[in-house]
Amino acid sequence: MIGKPLGISVLAILILTLSALGIAFTPLSFLLTALLPYAAFAVFIGGFVYRVVNWAKAPVPFRITTTCGQQTSLPWIKNNSLESPADVWGVIGRMALEVFLFRSLFRNTDVAIVGKRPVYGSAKWLWFFGLLFHWSLLIIVLRHLRFFIEPITPWINGLSAVDGFFEIGVPTLYLSDGALLLGLTFLFLRRLVVPQLRYISLVTDYFALLLLLGIVTTGLLMRHFFPADLIQIKNMALGWITFVPAMPKEVGPVFYIHLCFVFTLLAWFPFSKLMHMGGIFLSPTRNLANDNRMRRHLNPWNAPVKVHTYEEYEDEFREKMKLAGLPLEKE
């Protein structure tokens, strides 16, 4: 089960690498540095907007929130406002924990059969390495803004200084670079080692991880082993912003491979599972308040029917309920 999906993914990465090398040593390098950035960015924006609008148009008439805490009900029963929010502020708090700290992934459990019964235990490794990967990637993206801004804002310099605080090596090895590589390696090996996960892994799952590993690896190679002219790269990036693209000189083939991987990721992003970045905000299981006991939710396309409310039911059968000793809301 592992050979074909992984093999196809590796082949796709090799094709991208050879294509980038072929472009780097020909006049076609202009396509990679002047035309492909705009095409990839247009596909990314267009695809992202299309997916978000398509999700937003899906009707969600009922509250189908995923909860693991006490719902708001009677006054003397303490509710959990973050795990089962009943208002907008509770939803905001839960979404913040989900987006920034992966709260639901933190509750991930492991199960093993001991004797003849399942035994559940804590499994925090996926949460830890997932958090490590996403936060490191965010820091690296923010650090790369220095290529698109002139003059460089102080907070970017401050972020770079904190990231390279330990001053390991020359040039300094950023902590986020090592953390990102470590997180990606764990996520990739997890798909290879865990039989259940390996069984359901598709070509796109391996391709996404290998593409990200390729971007990180080529970035580290450029910084520590095959340095590129940063002034040339910044001029090129500023040229993209000002719509006056400039051809970089003497940047090396590793730079073109890195650039090809980045643009491939950018164009492929909206149509892959990586779109969970936008989808999390439109997930009705997470972004809706659990107020089913507080108000009635009606399906707007249902045919109109006469509803027999509980108040009407109690009025109709009050005497019989009283004789049966059933509790009544109104005596």
Secondary structure per residue as TSV (DSSP state, phi and psi in degrees):
chain	resnum	aa	ss	phi	psi
A	1	M	-	360.0	-23.2
A	2	I	-	-86.9	-27.9
A	3	G	H	-64.1	-51.4
A	4	K	H	-66.9	-53.3
A	5	P	H	-59.3	-44.1
A	6	L	H	-67.8	-40.2
A	7	G	H	-62.7	-42.8
A	8	I	H	-63.9	-39.6
A	9	S	H	-65.1	-44.7
A	10	V	H	-62.6	-40.3
A	11	L	H	-62.7	-41.4
A	12	A	H	-62.9	-40.9
A	13	I	H	-65.8	-39.5
A	14	L	H	-64.2	-40.4
A	15	I	H	-62.4	-43.3
A	16	L	H	-62.3	-41.5
A	17	T	H	-64.0	-46.9
A	18	L	H	-66.0	-35.8
A	19	S	H	-64.1	-43.3
A	20	A	H	-64.0	-41.0
A	21	L	H	-66.0	-38.7
A	22	G	H	-64.2	-38.2
A	23	I	H	-70.9	-35.7
A	24	A	H	-62.9	-32.6
A	25	F	T	-102.5	18.5
A	26	T	S	-133.5	167.2
A	27	P	T	-62.5	-10.7
A	28	L	T	-70.9	-5.1
A	29	S	H	-58.5	-22.6
A	30	F	H	-62.7	-33.5
A	31	L	I	-64.1	-39.8
A	32	L	I	-72.9	-32.5
A	33	T	I	-100.5	-14.1
A	34	A	I	-122.0	-35.4
A	35	L	I	-103.0	-44.2
A	36	L	H	-60.8	-35.6
A	37	P	H	-57.6	-44.1
A	38	Y	H	-69.6	-39.4
A	39	A	H	-65.2	-45.4
A	40	A	H	-64.5	-41.2
A	41	F	H	-67.4	-38.8
A	42	A	H	-64.6	-42.2
A	43	V	H	-65.1	-39.9
A	44	F	H	-62.8	-50.7
A	45	I	H	-64.8	-47.2
A	46	G	H	-63.0	-45.2
A	47	G	H	-66.0	-39.8
A	48	F	H	-62.9	-48.3
A	49	V	H	-63.3	-41.5
A	50	Y	H	-61.2	-46.5
A	51	R	H	-64.2	-43.6
A	52	V	H	-65.3	-44.8
A	53	V	H	-64.1	-40.1
A	54	N	H	-62.9	-41.6
A	55	W	H	-67.7	-40.2
A	56	A	H	-66.2	-27.7
A	57	K	T	-79.1	-14.2
A	58	A	S	-68.5	124.6
A	59	P	-	-71.2	136.8
A	60	V	-	-132.0	81.4
A	61	P	-	-74.9	-23.3
A	62	F	S	-110.4	156.7
A	63	R	-	-85.0	110.5
A	64	I	-	-117.1	41.4
A	65	T	-	-64.3	144.5
A	66	T	-	-91.8	118.7
A	67	T	-	-127.0	154.6
A	68	C	-	-142.7	31.6
A	69	G	S	-143.7	171.3
A	70	Q	-	-67.8	127.3
A	71	Q	-	-76.1	153.9
A	72	T	S	-66.8	124.6
A	73	S	-	-144.3	-106.0
A	74	L	S	-79.8	150.3
A	75	P	T	-58.5	-33.7
A	76	W	T	-88.1	0.3
A	77	I	S	-100.2	117.3
A	78	K	-	-70.4	127.1
A	79	N	-	-99.5	162.8
A	80	N	-	-105.1	103.6
A	81	S	T	-71.9	-18.7
A	82	L	T	-95.9	-38.4
A	83	E	T	-83.0	-23.8
A	84	S	S	-142.7	70.6
A	85	P	-	-69.0	144.8
A	86	A	-	-112.2	-1.3
A	87	D	S	-143.7	179.6
A	88	V	H	-64.6	-41.2
A	89	W	H	-65.5	-35.6
A	90	G	H	-65.7	-39.5
A	91	V	H	-64.1	-42.5
A	92	I	H	-60.5	-42.8
A	93	G	H	-63.6	-43.8
A	94	R	H	-65.7	-42.1
A	95	M	H	-64.9	-37.7
A	96	A	H	-62.8	-43.9
A	97	L	H	-63.7	-35.9
A	98	E	H	-71.0	-43.9
A	99	V	H	-74.3	-43.1
A	100	F	H	-93.1	-26.8
A	101	L	H	-125.2	1.6
A	102	F	-	52.9	55.2
A	103	R	H	-58.4	-43.5
A	104	S	H	-68.7	-34.6
A	105	L	H	-69.4	-26.8
A	106	F	H	-63.1	-27.7
A	107	R	T	-85.9	9.2
A	108	N	-	-59.0	135.8
A	109	T	E	-122.0	159.0
A	110	D	E	-114.8	147.4
A	111	V	E	-128.8	139.5
A	112	A	E	-139.3	146.7
A	113	I	E	-90.3	114.3
A	114	V	E	-111.7	112.9
A	115	G	T	71.7	-111.9
A	116	K	T	-123.5	13.5
A	117	R	E	-128.0	145.3
A	118	P	E	-75.4	139.8
A	119	V	E	-122.4	124.8
A	120	Y	E	-100.3	144.1
A	121	G	E	-144.8	171.3
A	122	S	E	-74.6	144.3
A	123	A	-	-139.5	90.5
A	124	K	-	-99.2	-3.3
A	125	W	H	-64.4	-42.3
A	126	L	H	-62.4	-42.5
A	127	W	H	-61.7	-45.6
A	128	F	H	-63.7	-49.7
A	129	F	H	-73.3	-30.0
A	130	G	H	-64.9	-44.3
A	131	L	H	-64.9	-40.9
A	132	L	H	-60.8	-44.0
A	133	F	H	-64.8	-50.2
A	134	H	H	-67.2	-43.3
A	135	W	H	-68.6	-37.4
A	136	S	H	-64.8	-41.7
A	137	L	H	-62.4	-41.1
A	138	L	H	-62.1	-44.2
A	139	I	H	-62.9	-40.9
A	140	I	H	-66.1	-41.3
A	141	V	H	-62.3	-42.1
A	142	L	H	-65.8	-38.7
A	143	R	H	-63.6	-34.0
A	144	H	G	-71.7	-9.5
A	145	L	G	-64.4	-17.2
A	146	R	G	-61.8	-24.2
A	147	F	G	-79.1	-16.1
A	148	F	T	-111.0	1.0
A	149	I	-	-127.2	135.2
A	150	E	S	-144.3	119.8
A	151	P	S	-74.7	160.9
A	152	I	-	-72.8	129.9
A	153	T	-	-70.0	149.4
A	154	P	H	-59.4	-33.3
A	155	W	H	-68.6	-28.7
A	156	I	H	-69.5	-42.5
A	157	N	H	-62.9	-39.0
A	158	G	H	-65.4	-40.9
A	159	L	H	-63.4	-42.0
A	160	S	H	-65.2	-38.1
A	161	A	H	-65.3	-42.2
A	162	V	H	-67.5	-40.7
A	163	D	H	-63.9	-32.8
A	164	G	T	-106.1	31.3
A	165	F	T	-58.6	-37.5
A	166	F	T	-80.8	-9.6
A	167	E	-	50.7	53.6
A	168	I	-	-85.6	118.8
A	169	G	T	77.7	173.9
A	170	V	T	-135.1	115.8
A	171	P	T	-66.7	164.1
A	172	T	T	-61.8	134.5
A	173	L	-	-83.5	116.5
A	174	Y	-	-72.2	141.0
A	175	L	H	-62.7	-36.9
A	176	S	H	-65.6	-32.1
A	177	D	H	-64.5	-48.4
A	178	G	H	-65.2	-39.7
A	179	A	H	-66.4	-39.7
A	180	L	H	-64.6	-43.7
A	181	L	H	-63.9	-39.7
A	182	L	H	-65.8	-44.4
A	183	G	H	-64.5	-43.3
A	184	L	H	-65.1	-40.0
A	185	T	H	-61.3	-43.2
A	186	F	H	-61.8	-46.4
A	187	L	H	-63.9	-35.4
A	188	F	H	-71.7	-48.5
A	189	L	H	-64.5	-32.0
A	190	R	H	-60.6	-38.7
A	191	R	H	-70.1	-25.6
A	192	L	H	-84.8	-33.8
A	193	V	H	-90.3	-41.3
A	194	V	-	-77.1	116.1
A	195	P	H	-59.9	-43.2
A	196	Q	H	-62.8	-41.2
A	197	L	H	-72.9	-36.4
A	198	R	H	-63.6	-34.3
A	199	Y	H	-65.7	-36.6
A	200	I	H	-97.9	1.1
A	201	S	-	-74.8	135.7
A	202	L	-	-106.3	173.8
A	203	V	H	-58.5	-41.1
A	204	T	H	-64.8	-30.9
A	205	D	H	-66.7	-47.1
A	206	Y	H	-68.4	-38.6
A	207	F	H	-62.6	-42.1
A	208	A	H	-61.4	-45.2
A	209	L	H	-67.8	-41.8
A	210	L	H	-67.3	-36.3
A	211	L	H	-65.8	-43.7
A	212	L	H	-65.5	-40.1
A	213	L	H	-63.2	-36.8
A	214	G	H	-64.9	-40.6
A	215	I	H	-64.4	-46.0
A	216	V	H	-65.2	-44.8
A	217	T	H	-63.8	-47.0
A	218	T	H	-65.8	-34.4
A	219	G	H	-64.0	-43.3
A	220	L	H	-66.6	-37.6
A	221	L	H	-63.0	-40.9
A	222	M	H	-67.2	-36.2
A	223	R	H	-76.2	-35.3
A	224	H	H	-113.9	-21.0
A	225	F	T	-126.8	-37.4
A	226	F	S	-125.6	71.1
A	227	P	-	-61.8	138.7
A	228	A	-	-105.8	158.2
A	229	D	-	-72.1	107.1
A	230	L	H	-66.8	-29.5
A	231	I	H	-66.0	-42.3
A	232	Q	H	-63.1	-41.1
A	233	I	H	-66.3	-40.8
A	234	K	H	-67.2	-39.4
A	235	N	H	-61.3	-38.8
A	236	M	H	-65.1	-44.8
A	237	A	H	-64.9	-42.4
A	238	L	H	-65.1	-31.7
A	239	G	H	-64.7	-35.6
A	240	W	H	-63.4	-42.9
A	241	I	H	-66.9	-39.1
A	242	T	T	-91.2	5.6
A	243	F	T	59.0	33.9
A	244	V	-	-129.6	71.9
A	245	P	-	-62.1	137.5
A	246	A	-	-120.3	142.3
A	247	M	-	-80.5	121.7
A	248	P	-	-74.5	151.6
A	249	K	-	-119.4	141.1
A	250	E	S	55.1	48.7
A	251	V	-	-99.8	-15.4
A	252	G	-	88.8	156.3
A	253	P	H	-66.7	-30.3
A	254	V	H	-61.6	-35.2
A	255	F	H	-63.7	-41.1
A	256	Y	H	-67.8	-35.6
A	257	I	H	-64.9	-44.5
A	258	H	H	-59.2	-45.4
A	259	L	H	-65.4	-40.9
A	260	C	H	-63.4	-42.2
A	261	F	H	-63.2	-42.9
A	262	V	H	-63.4	-45.7
A	263	F	H	-69.0	-33.2
A	264	T	H	-64.5	-44.6
A	265	L	H	-62.0	-41.7
A	266	L	H	-63.0	-44.3
A	267	A	H	-74.5	-31.5
A	268	W	H	-85.2	-20.4
A	269	F	G	-51.8	-52.3
A	270	P	G	-65.2	-17.6
A	271	F	G	-107.7	13.0
A	272	S	S	-118.8	-179.9
A	273	K	G	-69.0	-13.4
A	274	L	G	-65.3	-14.1
A	275	M	G	-69.0	1.0
A	276	H	H	-61.6	-16.4
A	277	M	H	-60.4	-39.2
A	278	G	H	-92.4	-29.9
A	279	G	H	-69.0	-26.5
A	280	I	G	-61.1	-31.6
A	281	F	G	-77.2	-16.5
A	282	L	G	-111.2	14.7
A	283	S	-	-81.2	115.2
A	284	P	T	-65.9	-19.1
A	285	T	T	-75.3	-14.5
A	286	R	T	-117.7	-29.9
A	287	N	S	-100.9	12.9
A	288	L	S	-114.0	144.9
A	289	A	-	-76.3	142.3
A	290	N	-	-90.3	79.0
A	291	D	-	-116.8	34.5
A	292	N	T	-63.9	-27.1
A	293	R	T	-86.2	-6.9
A	294	M	T	-101.9	-28.2
A	295	R	S	-152.2	156.6
A	296	R	-	-87.9	131.6
A	297	H	-	-105.1	124.9
A	298	L	-	-110.0	141.3
A	299	N	-	-77.2	118.2
A	300	P	T	-67.0	-20.4
A	301	W	T	-102.9	9.1
A	302	N	S	-71.7	148.0
A	303	A	-	-67.2	143.8
A	304	P	-	-65.2	130.6
A	305	V	-	-132.9	154.1
A	306	K	-	-79.5	125.1
A	307	V	-	-99.9	130.9
A	308	H	-	-97.3	98.1
A	309	T	-	-71.0	165.8
A	310	Y	H	-65.5	-36.0
A	311	E	H	-59.7	-43.3
A	312	E	H	-68.1	-37.0
A	313	Y	H	-63.3	-43.0
A	314	E	H	-68.8	-38.4
A	315	D	H	-61.7	-36.5
A	316	E	H	-74.5	-36.7
A	317	F	H	-116.9	25.3
A	318	R	H	-60.6	-46.4
A	319	E	H	-64.1	-42.0
A	320	K	H	-67.9	-37.1
A	321	M	H	-67.5	-37.7
A	322	K	H	-66.9	-41.2
A	323	L	H	-65.7	-32.4
A	324	A	H	-81.1	-6.3
A	325	G	T	79.7	20.0
A	326	L	-	-80.4	145.1
A	327	P	-	-68.5	143.3
A	328	L	-	-121.4	144.2
A	329	E	S	-78.2	-33.4
A	330	K	-	-124.1	127.6
A	331	E	-	-80.3	360.0
